[in-house]
C-alpha cells in the first residue's frame, strides 16, 4: 500500500511540476502588458457559444454511451449524461485523473449493472476516441508537412490499435471463450477466487455486446466523429471571438495538438499543457505569440470553468450519495460455480 501511495504522490508531484514549468514557459514568451488589452478585445458573445458547444459534446458522449450500453440495459439519457459530467468535474478538481473511475461507478449504479460491464463500455469509447484521433492526425501530417518516415512510434501505435481491434473482435465473436481462459489460468487459486474471476470476465465481455450489432457500431462511430467536429467548432469559436482569420483547417490542427498535449501528466484541468498546446498550434499557423496566448487562456477558461461549476451543482448530490452509500451488494462469488 505504501508503494502504491508513494507512486501516486510521485505522479501527482510530477504532474504539478510539469504544469508549473509549462505555465512559466508559456508566460515568459509573451509580453504580459499586452495580454490584458488583447483579452479585453474578445467578443464575449461569440466566446460564450463555447458553453453551448461543450454541452453538445457532453450530450453526444452521453448518447454514445447509451448506444453501447443498450444490449445490457436501456439507459435513460440523464443516466448517461450525469456520470459523464461527474467524471469531467472530478478530473478538473482532483488529481490522479479519477474521472473515469467515478464515471464507471456512477454508470454501474445508475443502471444497477456490474462495474465490469461499464469498464468494458468505457474502454470501447476510449478505443473509438483513439481511432478518430489517429484519423485526424493522419489528416494533419500533410498539412504541417511532418516527416514520419523515421519515427517508429507511429508504427508501434498503429500496431497497438490494430492488435486491440483484433482482440476486441475475437471477444465479440467468442464471448464464452474469454471467461473459460481466465478460469484455466486461475486454477492455482482458490475456488472462490476462480469464481470471482469468472464472474468479472463474463461481465467484462458483456460490455462488448454492442459490437455484435452493425447498427450500434455505425452509430457509435458517427457520434464519435460528430463529437470531434463539434470540438473543432468550439476551437473555431475561439478564433472568431478574437477576430482571427485562419485557414479552414486551423481548428483541426489545434484539436490534434491539444489532444497530444493533454496526454501529458499535469495538474487537474490540464493547466499548462492545454495552454502551450493551443498557443504552439496557433503560432505554427502564423499567429502572434501574444494573440495565441490570449486565445489559449480564453479557450481554457471556457472549456473548463463554466461546465465545472454547472457540473458541481448537477452531479455533486449524486456523487455524494454514491460515496455515502458505500459498495453495492452483489451475488456471492461461490454461486457462479454452484458451490
Rosetta blueprint (number, residue, H / E / L):
1 X L
2 X H
3 X H
4 X H
5 X H
6 X H
7 X H
8 X H
9 X H
10 X H
11 X H
12 X H
13 X H
14 X H
15 X H
16 X H
17 X H
18 X H
19 X H
20 X H
21 X H
22 X H
23 X H
24 X H
25 X H
26 X H
27 X H
28 X H
29 X L
30 X L
31 X L
32 X H
33 X H
34 X H
35 X H
36 X H
37 X H
38 X H
39 X H
40 X H
41 X L
42 X L
43 X L
44 X H
45 X H
46 X H
47 X H
48 X L
49 X H
50 X H
51 X H
52 X H
53 X H
54 X H
55 X H
56 X H
57 X H
58 X H
59 X H
60 X H
61 X H
62 X H
63 X H
64 X H
65 X H
66 X H
67 X H
68 X H
69 X H
70 X L
71 X L
72 X L
73 X L
74 X L
75 X L
76 X L
77 X H
78 X H
79 X H
80 X H
81 X H
82 X H
83 X H
84 X H
85 X H
86 X H
87 X H
88 X H
89 X H
90 X H
91 X H
92 X H
93 X H
94 X L
95 X L
96 X L
97 X L
98 X L
99 X H
100 X H
101 X H
102 X H
103 X H
104 X H
105 X H
106 X H
107 X H
108 X H
109 X H
110 X H
111 X H
112 X L
113 X L
114 X L
115 X H
116 X H
117 X H
118 X H
119 X H
120 X H
121 X H
122 X H
123 X H
124 X H
125 X H
126 X H
127 X H
128 X H
129 X H
130 X H
131 X H
132 X H
133 X H
134 X H
135 X H
136 X H
137 X H
138 X H
139 X H
140 X H
141 X H
142 X H
143 X H
144 X H
145 X L
146 X L
147 X L
148 X L
149 X L
150 X L
151 X L
152 X H
153 X H
154 X H
155 X H
156 X H
157 X H
158 X H
159 X H
160 X H
161 X H
162 X H
163 X H
164 X H
165 X H
166 X H
167 X H
168 X H
169 X H
170 X H
171 X H
172 X H
173 X H
174 X L
175 X H
176 X H
177 X H
178 X H
179 X H
180 X H
181 X H
182 X H
183 X H
184 X H
185 X H
186 X L
187 X L
188 X L
189 X L
190 X L
191 X H
192 X H
193 X H
194 X H
195 X H
196 X H
197 X H
198 X H
199 X H
200 X H
201 X H
202 X H
203 X H
204 X H
205 X H
206 X H
207 X L
208 X L
209 X H
210 X H
211 X H
212 X H
213 X L
214 X H
215 X H
216 X H
217 X H
218 X H
219 X H
220 X H
221 X H
222 X H
223 X H
224 X H
225 X H
226 X H
227 X H
228 X H
229 X H
230 X H
231 X H
232 X H
233 X H
234 X H
235 X H
236 X H
237 X H
238 X H
239 X H
240 X H
241 X H
242 X L
243 X L
244 X L
245 X L
246 X L
247 X L
248 X L
249 X L
250 X H
251 X H
252 X H
253 X H
254 X H
255 X H
256 X H
257 X H
258 X H
259 X H
260 X H
261 X H
262 X L
263 X L
264 X L
265 X L
266 X L
267 X L
268 X H
269 X H
270 X H
271 X L
272 X L
273 X H
274 X H
275 X H
276 X H
277 X H
278 X H
279 X H
280 X H
281 X H
282 X H
283 X H
284 X H
285 X L
286 X L
287 X L
288 X L
289 X H
290 X H
291 X H
292 X H
293 X H
294 X H
295 X H
296 X H
297 X H
298 X H
299 X H
300 X H
301 X H
302 X H
303 X H
304 X H
305 X H
306 X H
307 X H
308 X H
309 X H
310 X H
311 X H
312 X H
313 X H
314 X H
315 X H
316 X H
317 X H
318 X H
319 X H
320 X H
321 X H
322 X H
323 X H
324 X H
325 X H
326 X L
327 X L
328 X L
329 X L
330 X L
331 X L
332 X L
333 X H
334 X H
335 X H
336 X H
337 X H
338 X L
339 X L
